[in-house]
Amino acid sequence: MKHLVLSDRFGPIDTAGRNAGRRYTGVPKRAFDIFLSLLILPVVAPVLAVLWVLTRMDGGPGFFGQERVGRDGRRFTCWKLRTMVVDAERVLADLCASDPQDRRRMACEPEADA
């Protein structure tokens, strides 16, 4: 059984026990998450709106959706503010084709394991 000691003042925490991680699950955690989200929404929403407008100024979409794999293998779309150029995959492919010397630096090829 693994133990993690935070300091001498606190006893060991059972990180491998049957109840490890169950304290903050279920309805209380969900209620806290929703409450905290609603509490910070008035602060975060205007900031996101300004960033979205600034991102849209170059003609591309403000948000970028990427498919991810979640719990139990379920797929979902993770939405993010776009931080790259419009059509980044095509731009990267063009750069990789035009300068073979910089292929690894530009993530055109995976790095060889050392």
N, CA and C atoms as a LAMMPS dump frame, in Angstrom:
ITEM: TIMESTEP
0
ITEM: NUMBER OF ATOMS
342
ITEM: BOX BOUNDS ff ff ff
-5.0000000000000000e+02 5.0000000000000000e+02
-5.0000000000000000e+02 5.0000000000000000e+02
-5.0000000000000000e+02 5.0000000000000000e+02
ITEM: ATOMS id mol type element x y z
1 1 1 N 0.842 -1.175 0
2 1 2 C 0 0 0
3 1 3 C 0.886 1.237 0
4 2 1 N 0.6 2.188 -0.897
5 2 2 C 1.391 3.403 -0.993
6 2 3 C 0.865 4.443 -0.026
7 3 1 N 1.794 5.231 0.509
8 3 2 C 1.435 6.346 1.376
9 3 3 C 2.16 7.586 0.903
10 4 1 N 1.503 8.712 0.995
11 4 2 C 2.091 9.982 0.658
12 4 3 C 2.091 10.824 1.914
13 5 1 N 3.257 11.261 2.356
14 5 2 C 3.351 12.064 3.565
15 5 3 C 3.487 13.521 3.166
16 6 1 N 2.518 14.35 3.581
17 6 2 C 2.557 15.762 3.242
18 6 3 C 3.547 16.515 4.104
19 7 1 N 3.612 16.233 5.36
20 7 2 C 4.587 16.83 6.265
21 7 3 C 4.539 16.047 7.569
22 8 1 N 5.404 16.398 8.495
23 8 2 C 5.415 15.72 9.792
24 8 3 C 4.148 16.038 10.583
25 9 1 N 3.555 17.171 10.323
26 9 2 C 2.374 17.581 11.06
27 9 3 C 1.149 16.759 10.678
28 10 1 N 1.104 16.317 9.422
29 10 2 C -0.017 15.52 8.954
30 10 3 C 0.405 14.066 8.861
31 11 1 N -0.492 13.173 9.13
32 11 2 C -0.199 11.754 9.01
33 11 3 C -0.184 11.331 7.557
34 12 1 N 0.17 10.08 7.295
35 12 2 C 0.192 9.604 5.919
36 12 3 C -1.222 9.54 5.334
37 13 1 N -1.301 9.743 4.049
38 13 2 C -2.571 9.668 3.341
39 13 3 C -2.579 8.379 2.541
40 14 1 N -3.601 7.603 2.702
41 14 2 C -3.71 6.334 1.995
42 14 3 C -4.164 6.613 0.574
43 15 1 N -3.22 6.563 -0.382
44 15 2 C -3.564 6.85 -1.775
45 15 3 C -3.978 5.61 -2.536
46 16 1 N -3.852 4.428 -1.925
47 16 2 C -4.206 3.195 -2.617
48 16 3 C -5.425 2.522 -1.995
49 17 1 N -5.988 3.141 -0.984
50 17 2 C -7.119 2.539 -0.295
51 17 3 C -8.379 2.52 -1.128
52 18 1 N -9.353 1.78 -0.645
53 18 2 C -10.604 1.612 -1.375
54 18 3 C -11.37 2.926 -1.505
55 19 1 N -11.276 3.812 -0.511
56 19 2 C -12.028 5.058 -0.537
57 19 3 C -11.216 6.236 -1.064
58 20 1 N -10.004 5.996 -1.534
59 20 2 C -9.173 7.091 -2.048
60 20 3 C -9.859 7.746 -3.233
61 21 1 N -10.013 9.059 -3.181
62 21 2 C -10.603 9.8 -4.281
63 21 3 C -12.116 9.816 -4.301
64 22 1 N -12.781 9.151 -3.387
65 22 2 C -14.249 9.109 -3.395
66 22 3 C -14.873 10.204 -2.554
67 23 1 N -14.062 10.927 -1.824
68 23 2 C -14.609 11.935 -0.926
69 23 3 C -15.287 13.059 -1.706
70 24 1 N -14.755 13.41 -2.848
71 24 2 C -15.275 14.543 -3.61
72 24 3 C -15.919 14.084 -4.904
73 25 1 N -16.832 13.153 -4.834
74 25 2 C -17.53 12.675 -6.014
75 25 3 C -19.029 12.783 -5.797
76 26 1 N -19.754 12.556 -6.852
77 26 2 C -21.207 12.508 -6.748
78 26 3 C -21.847 13.876 -6.742
79 27 1 N -23.011 13.947 -6.119
80 27 2 C -23.834 15.152 -6.122
81 27 3 C -23.155 16.338 -5.438
82 28 1 N -22.491 16.179 -4.275
83 28 2 C -21.851 17.354 -3.659
84 28 3 C -20.781 17.991 -4.559
85 29 1 N -19.978 17.174 -5.205
86 29 2 C -18.948 17.718 -6.088
87 29 3 C -19.578 18.42 -7.278
88 30 1 N -20.583 17.811 -7.869
89 30 2 C -21.249 18.418 -9.025
90 30 3 C -21.888 19.744 -8.632
91 31 1 N -22.528 19.803 -7.483
92 31 2 C -23.148 21.038 -7.01
93 31 3 C -22.087 22.119 -6.783
94 32 1 N -20.957 21.743 -6.19
95 32 2 C -19.872 22.695 -5.967
96 32 3 C -19.317 23.201 -7.298
97 33 1 N -19.116 22.304 -8.261
98 33 2 C -18.599 22.69 -9.575
99 33 3 C -19.524 23.692 -10.265
100 34 1 N -20.823 23.427 -10.22
101 34 2 C -21.789 24.332 -10.858
102 34 3 C -21.82 25.675 -10.133
103 35 1 N -21.817 25.639 -8.814
104 35 2 C -21.825 26.872 -8.029
105 35 3 C -20.595 27.724 -8.337
106 36 1 N -19.421 27.119 -8.341
107 36 2 C -18.184 27.851 -8.608
108 36 3 C -18.165 28.387 -10.038
109 37 1 N -18.649 27.604 -10.985
110 37 2 C -18.707 28.052 -12.377
111 37 3 C -19.606 29.278 -12.523
112 38 1 N -20.768 29.246 -11.893
113 38 2 C -21.678 30.386 -11.961
114 38 3 C -21.103 31.607 -11.244
115 39 1 N -20.316 31.364 -10.216
116 39 2 C -19.705 32.463 -9.459
117 39 3 C -18.651 33.199 -10.288
118 40 1 N -17.838 32.477 -11.047
119 40 2 C -16.768 33.125 -11.814
120 40 3 C -17.185 33.498 -13.235
121 41 1 N -18.356 33.055 -13.685
122 41 2 C -18.808 33.344 -15.044
123 41 3 C -18.85 34.84 -15.373
124 42 1 N -19.347 35.709 -14.493
125 42 2 C -19.367 37.142 -14.832
126 42 3 C -17.967 37.74 -15.044
127 43 1 N -16.962 37.155 -14.468
128 43 2 C -15.596 37.652 -14.642
129 43 3 C -14.969 37.072 -15.908
130 44 1 N -15.177 35.797 -16.151
131 44 2 C -14.526 35.101 -17.258
132 44 3 C -15.203 35.376 -18.606
133 45 1 N -16.514 35.489 -18.633
134 45 2 C -17.239 35.649 -19.901
135 45 3 C -16.801 36.888 -20.684
136 46 1 N -16.682 38.067 -20.072
137 46 2 C -16.233 39.231 -20.853
138 46 3 C -14.804 39.073 -21.386
139 47 1 N -13.941 38.443 -20.627
140 47 2 C -12.567 38.22 -21.079
141 47 3 C -12.57 37.29 -22.291
142 48 1 N -13.34 36.201 -22.221
143 48 2 C -13.439 35.282 -23.353
144 48 3 C -14.043 35.967 -24.574
145 49 1 N -15.022 36.836 -24.361
146 49 2 C -15.652 37.538 -25.481
147 49 3 C -14.643 38.448 -26.185
148 50 1 N -13.832 39.174 -25.43
149 50 2 C -12.815 40.046 -26.024
150 50 3 C -11.779 39.213 -26.771
151 51 1 N -11.334 38.113 -26.186
152 51 2 C -10.355 37.253 -26.853
153 51 3 C -10.936 36.646 -28.125
154 52 1 N -12.214 36.287 -28.098
155 52 2 C -12.865 35.734 -29.283
156 52 3 C -12.898 36.768 -30.409
157 53 1 N -13.254 38.009 -30.077
158 53 2 C -13.302 39.07 -31.085
159 53 3 C -11.908 39.307 -31.661
160 54 1 N -10.885 39.359 -30.82
161 54 2 C -9.518 39.563 -31.3
162 54 3 C -9.062 38.412 -32.196
163 55 1 N -9.466 37.205 -31.854
164 55 2 C -9.092 36.044 -32.655
165 55 3 C -9.804 36.059 -34.004
166 56 1 N -11.021 36.53 -34.042
167 56 2 C -11.8 36.585 -35.285
168 56 3 C -11.292 37.642 -36.255
169 57 1 N -10.48 38.57 -35.789
170 57 2 C -10.044 39.682 -36.63
171 57 3 C -9.214 39.234 -37.835
172 58 1 N -8.594 38.053 -37.784
173 58 2 C -7.807 37.599 -38.936
174 58 3 C -8.646 36.795 -39.921
175 59 1 N -9.941 36.737 -39.713
176 59 2 C -10.829 36.103 -40.679
177 59 3 C -11.166 34.66 -40.381
178 60 1 N -10.537 34.048 -39.423
179 60 2 C -10.818 32.653 -39.101
180 60 3 C -11.825 32.521 -37.981
181 61 1 N -12.14 31.293 -37.619
182 61 2 C -13.076 31.091 -36.507
183 61 3 C -12.422 31.463 -35.181
184 62 1 N -13.236 31.883 -34.244
185 62 2 C -12.717 32.257 -32.932
186 62 3 C -12.442 31.056 -32.053
187 63 1 N -13.226 30.029 -32.236
188 63 2 C -13.052 28.816 -31.441
189 63 3 C -12.59 27.67 -32.327
190 64 1 N -11.89 26.749 -31.728
191 64 2 C -11.378 25.573 -32.414
192 64 3 C -11.892 24.354 -31.67
193 65 1 N -12.568 23.467 -32.373
194 65 2 C -13.08 22.243 -31.756
195 65 3 C -12.207 21.059 -32.129
196 66 1 N -11.791 20.306 -31.123
197 66 2 C -10.944 19.141 -31.358
198 66 3 C -11.572 17.941 -30.666
199 67 1 N -11.66 16.835 -31.396
200 67 2 C -12.258 15.639 -30.823
201 67 3 C -11.285 14.994 -29.848
202 68 1 N -11.778 14.644 -28.675
203 68 2 C -10.981 13.995 -27.644
204 68 3 C -11.688 12.724 -27.196
205 69 1 N -10.958 11.871 -26.505
206 69 2 C -11.529 10.654 -25.949
207 69 3 C -11.644 10.845 -24.441
208 70 1 N -12.839 10.657 -23.935
209 70 2 C -13.091 10.871 -22.519
210 70 3 C -13.258 9.575 -21.752
211 71 1 N -13.956 9.674 -20.656
212 71 2 C -14.193 8.532 -19.78
213 71 3 C -14.929 7.428 -20.524
214 72 1 N -14.529 6.218 -20.284
215 72 2 C -15.121 5.029 -20.9
216 72 3 C -15.036 5.051 -22.431
217 73 1 N -14.036 5.765 -22.969
218 73 2 C -13.822 5.79 -24.403
219 73 3 C -14.8 6.647 -25.187
220 74 1 N -15.641 7.411 -24.5
221 74 2 C -16.605 8.267 -25.194
222 74 3 C -15.884 9.455 -25.82
223 75 1 N -16.237 9.762 -27.044
224 75 2 C -15.631 10.894 -27.746
225 75 3 C -16.451 12.155 -27.485
226 76 1 N -15.747 13.288 -27.358
227 76 2 C -16.415 14.572 -27.184
228 76 3 C -15.594 15.651 -27.867
229 77 1 N -16.206 16.781 -28.115
230 77 2 C -15.516 17.896 -28.744
231 77 3 C -15.054 18.855 -27.666
232 78 1 N -13.756 19.093 -27.627
233 78 2 C -13.159 20.035 -26.686
234 78 3 C -13.023 21.377 -27.409
235 79 1 N -13.691 22.4 -26.932
236 79 2 C -13.663 23.712 -27.571
237 79 3 C -12.627 24.594 -26.903
238 80 1 N -11.813 25.242 -27.734
239 80 2 C -10.752 26.119 -27.241
240 80 3 C -10.73 27.385 -28.085
241 81 1 N -10.15 28.439 -27.526
242 81 2 C -9.881 29.617 -28.348
243 81 3 C -8.779 29.248 -29.333
244 82 1 N -8.96 29.638 -30.583
245 82 2 C -7.962 29.315 -31.596
246 82 3 C -6.71 30.141 -31.341
247 83 1 N -5.552 29.482 -31.245
248 83 2 C -4.292 30.172 -30.996
249 83 3 C -3.329 30.042 -32.162
250 84 1 N -3.72 29.316 -33.195
251 84 2 C -2.846 29.127 -34.35
252 84 3 C -3.447 29.831 -35.556
253 85 1 N -2.694 29.855 -36.636
254 85 2 C -3.18 30.479 -37.863
255 85 3 C -4.336 29.657 -38.423
256 86 1 N -5.125 30.286 -39.279
257 86 2 C -6.21 29.586 -39.947
258 86 3 C -5.6 28.504 -40.832
259 87 1 N -6.179 27.303 -40.834
260 87 2 C -5.716 26.175 -41.639
261 87 3 C -4.273 25.795 -41.293
262 88 1 N -4.004 25.633 -40.007
263 88 2 C -2.642 25.384 -39.523
264 88 3 C -2.044 24.091 -40.066
265 89 1 N -2.852 23.058 -40.263
266 89 2 C -2.302 21.799 -40.77
267 89 3 C -1.723 21.969 -42.175
268 90 1 N -2.439 22.713 -43.029
269 90 2 C -1.954 22.95 -44.388
270 90 3 C -0.691 23.813 -44.378
271 91 1 N -0.664 24.831 -43.522
272 91 2 C 0.509 25.701 -43.424
273 91 3 C 1.722 24.903 -42.969
274 92 1 N 1.541 24.022 -41.991
275 92 2 C 2.649 23.192 -41.524
276 92 3 C 3.137 22.253 -42.626
277 93 1 N 2.219 21.647 -43.349
278 93 2 C 2.616 20.744 -44.446
279 93 3 C 3.398 21.496 -45.515
280 94 1 N 2.977 22.719 -45.832
281 94 2 C 3.698 23.522 -46.821
282 94 3 C 5.094 23.873 -46.332
283 95 1 N 5.207 24.247 -45.059
284 95 2 C 6.521 24.578 -44.504
285 95 3 C 7.438 23.36 -44.485
286 96 1 N 6.896 22.221 -44.135
287 96 2 C 7.702 20.991 -44.089
288 96 3 C 8.193 20.614 -45.481
289 97 1 N 7.349 20.806 -46.476
290 97 2 C 7.732 20.459 -47.848
291 97 3 C 8.753 21.439 -48.41
292 98 1 N 8.701 22.692 -47.969
293 98 2 C 9.576 23.708 -48.552
294 98 3 C 10.979 23.719 -47.949
295 99 1 N 11.148 23.256 -46.725
296 99 2 C 12.461 23.324 -46.085
297 99 3 C 12.767 22.015 -45.367
298 100 1 N 13.358 21.043 -46.08
299 100 2 C 13.631 19.74 -45.473
300 100 3 C 14.598 19.802 -44.297
301 101 1 N 15.432 20.835 -44.224
302 101 2 C 16.386 20.955 -43.115
303 101 3 C 15.675 21.177 -41.774
304 102 1 N 14.552 21.833 -41.811
305 102 2 C 13.847 22.177 -40.576
306 102 3 C 12.678 21.254 -40.27
307 103 1 N 12.614 20.102 -40.893
308 103 2 C 11.468 19.204 -40.715
309 103 3 C 11.251 18.811 -39.256
310 104 1 N 12.299 18.447 -38.556
311 104 2 C 12.137 18.007 -37.167
312 104 3 C 11.783 19.178 -36.255
313 105 1 N 12.402 20.317 -36.49
314 105 2 C 12.144 21.486 -35.651
315 105 3 C 10.686 21.922 -35.747
316 106 1 N 10.068 21.737 -36.895
317 106 2 C 8.698 22.182 -37.1
318 106 3 C 7.671 21.065 -36.869
319 107 1 N 8.034 20.037 -36.197
320 107 2 C 7.126 18.928 -35.864
321 107 3 C 6.597 18.216 -37.102
322 108 1 N 7.396 18.206 -38.167
323 108 2 C 6.991 17.478 -39.37
324 108 3 C 7.248 15.998 -39.186
325 109 1 N 8.269 15.691 -38.425
326 109 2 C 8.627 14.299 -38.148
327 109 3 C 8.717 14.11 -36.651
328 110 1 N 8.307 12.989 -36.159
329 110 2 C 8.482 12.74 -34.716
330 110 3 C 9.965 12.607 -34.406
331 111 1 N 10.32 13.052 -33.212
332 111 2 C 11.722 12.94 -32.808
333 111 3 C 12.067 11.482 -32.565
334 112 1 N 13.274 11.109 -32.929
335 112 2 C 13.725 9.746 -32.686
336 112 3 C 13.971 9.568 -31.198
337 113 1 N 13.544 8.43 -30.675
338 113 2 C 13.767 8.155 -29.253
339 113 3 C 15.246 7.914 -29.023
340 114 1 N 15.766 8.53 -27.994
341 114 2 C 17.182 8.392 -27.683
342 114 3 C 17.428 7.203 -26.8
